[in-house]
């Protein structure tokens, strides 16, 4: 799987990944209703459409229609004029049969409850890999990642991944290869054919003593919609960073690589 730049657009990049037949779905009437028409053809053809913007835009352009779309839109991070704004969006069309054929779960179906287990299995993110543009090689993204008892109690607990996810609020620690140890609040919402997981950062994030992202200034959304034969996956990172020399390149490279890593991790869980 390759993450290829195919077109420059004003203020952001428009990208697609050619999957070589892995997890690429075909035409799907329900998906067509949910996805903006300007992206649908590329999504069906390549399986992935993604963009990033750093112009302080106040909209999510790839966000599909869903029960939780308004919740995602209303929680967009407020951007400060003197800061560096960054938004990444990725839209992925995943065929269930292909996911199962390339997975190791042994299941013959994928339900939204299966997806809810996956997105709450935080410990399984440990060891996932990403491409480091700094080190020029693929390396482990999270040395450690696990749920904790609470925002002020860092006691390690087992993944809370049973039952319906709707209304669940959990907390986790992630030891990031570049940004060190960070704490997140995880908010889950599940209704009918739709599941949303929101990651909100609770402490400062940066490299060494240079902390560019403050508490509440970065949000990651994982939205999954069950579309019958396919899953429609939407990944989004939205943040407002303090400006430091070189921070633009660091944020742009790191965050897009991390979202690509989350996508690759997700499709291997079935």
N, C-alpha and C positions, 0 to 999 in steps of 0.2 A: 504494500500500500504506500502510495506516494502522495505527498501534500504539495500540489503544483500550483504555482501562480499562473492564472490564465488571462487576467485582464485588470488593468489599473482603472480605478474610478476616482472621482473627486473626493478627497478626504479619507478614503479607505481603500482596502483591497478586496477584490471579489475573487474567491478561490474555489476550486473543486478538487476532490480526490478521486482518482480513477481506481476502482477497487478490484479490477480484474475478475469480476463475476462474483466476488464474495459479498454477501449481504445486500446486493443491489436489487431492489424491488422493481416491479413493472408498473404499469398504469393501475391506479387505484382511485376509484370515484370519490371515496370519502376523503382521501388525502387531497385530491384536487379541490375539494370544497374548503379545506382548511388552510391551504398554502396560497400565498399571493401568486397570481397568474404569471408574473414576470420571473418567478423562480421555479415554478412547477416543472417546466420542460427540462431544465438543467438538473433538477433534483432527480427526476425519473431516469435521465440518461446516465448520470454519474453516481447517484446515491448520496451525494453530499454537495451542499452549497454553503459557503461561509464567507463572512465579511468581518473586517475590523475597521473601526473609525476612531479618530482622535480629534474630532472637530467640536466635541461638546454637544453633539446631536441629542435631542430630547425625545427620541423615539427608537423603538426596537423594530427594525425593518423586516427581519425574517421571522418574527414571532408568529406562529400559526394561530388560527382562531381556536379557542378552547375555553373551557369553564374557568380556567385560571389566568387567561391572558390579561385581564384587567388588573389582577393582583400583581402580576409581574411588572406591568407597565407602571402602576402606581408606586412601586417600590424602587424605581430607578434612582441611582445614587445622584445626589445633587452635586453639580460640578461648580467649583470655585474658579473665578476668572484667571487667577494667577497660577493655578495648578495645571497638571497634565491630565486631561480626561482620556479614558480609554474604554471602548466597548467592543467585545467580541461576540459574534453570534454564529452558531453553526446549526444547520438543519440537515438531518440524516434520515433517509428512508431505508428501513431494514426489513428484509423479508424473513419471516419467522422460520420457514423451512430451512433457509440458508444458515440462519443463526444456529439452529439445532444441529444441522449437518456438520457445521464447523466447531461445535461446542463439545463439551464432555459431560454434560449434566445427565444424559441418558433419558431426558424427558422427550415426549412426542408432541407436546403442545406448550405454548407460552401464554400465560394469562397476565393480567395486570397485577395480580397478587404475586406472581413470580417476579415481576419487575420491582415490586415494592420491597421484596426481600433483597434483591440485588443492590438497590440504591441505599439500603440501610446496612449493608454488610461492609461497613467502613474498614474493618480490619483486613478485608481482602484487597484493599488498595495498596497495602504494604508490598513493596517490591516492584510496583508498576513502573514502566520505563518511559522516558521521553528523550527527544533529541536536544542536547544542550548545544546551543550555538556558540557558547563561550568555550566549552571543552572540545567542540567539533566531533562529538560522538554521542551515541545513545548511552544513557546512564539511568540509574534508579532515581525516580522522582521522590518517593516517600520512603525514607529509611524506616520510619515507624508511623503508624496511623491507627488510632483506636478511639472508641468512645470512652468518655469519662463521666463520673458521677454528676458533675454540675459545673457551672462556669467558675465557681470558686473552690471546687473540690476536684483535683486532678487525678483522683483515684481511677485506675483503669478498670473498665467494666466490659462485659461481653456485648457484642452487637445486639441492639434492641431491634430485632427484625422479624418479629412474629405478629400475626394478626393484621388487621387493616391499619394502614399507616396514617389515616386521616387524623389530624390534630396532634400528632406526636411531635414533641420538641425534645431534642437530644443535644449532646455536646461532644465534641471530639478534639483530639490533639493530632496534628499532622506535622511531622518533622521533615520539612522540605529541603531538598538538596541545595537549593540556592538561598532560600529565605529563612531557613532555620525553623524553630518550633513555633507553631501558631495554634491558637484556639478558635474554634468555630461553634456557632449555634446552628443546629440543623432543624429546620422546620419542614414538616411533611404534610401534604394535603392529597387526599385520594377520594375521587368520586366518579362513579360509573366507569367510563373508559379513559380516565385522565388521572395522571399522577404528577405531582410537583414536589421537588425537593429544593429548598433554599439554604445555601451556605452563607452565613453572615460572619465576617471576621470580628473578633472581640478584642484583639490586641494589636499592637503595632507590628507592621511587616516591613522588612527591608533586608539589606545585606550588611552584616556587621553592625557598626554603630549608626549607619545611615538608614533611618526609618522613613520610608516614603509613603506608606499607606497606613492610615490611622484607623482606630476602631470605628466600625460602621461605614467605612469608606470603600469597602469592596463587597460585592455580592455575586455569588455564583448560582445560577438556576439550572436545574435539570428537569425538563418537562418531557413526559412520555405520554403519547396518545395511542391507544390500541385501535388500529384501523383494520381489524379483521385478519387478513393474511399478512399484514405488515405492522411494524411499529414505526411511528413518527417520533423521532428524538430531536429535541431542541436543547442545545447547550448555550449558555450565555454567561460571560464574565463582564461585569460593569464596575468601574472603579474611578476614583478621583485621587490622583497621586500628587504629593508635594514634588516640586521641581528640583531636581539635582542634575549636575552635569552627567550626561549619558543615560538619564533615566528613561527617556523616550525609547531608545533602542532596547534597553533592558526589559521594560514592560512589554513592548510589542513582541519581542522574540519569546520571552518567558511565558506570557499568558496564552499566546496562540499555541505554543508547544504543549502546554499543560492541558488545554482543552482537547487537543488531538490525542493526548495520552489517555484522558478520561474516556473519550470515545472508543479507543482501541481496547481499553480495559472493559468497558461496558459490553461490547459485542462478544467478548470471550467468556462471559459469565453464564452463558446458557448451554 
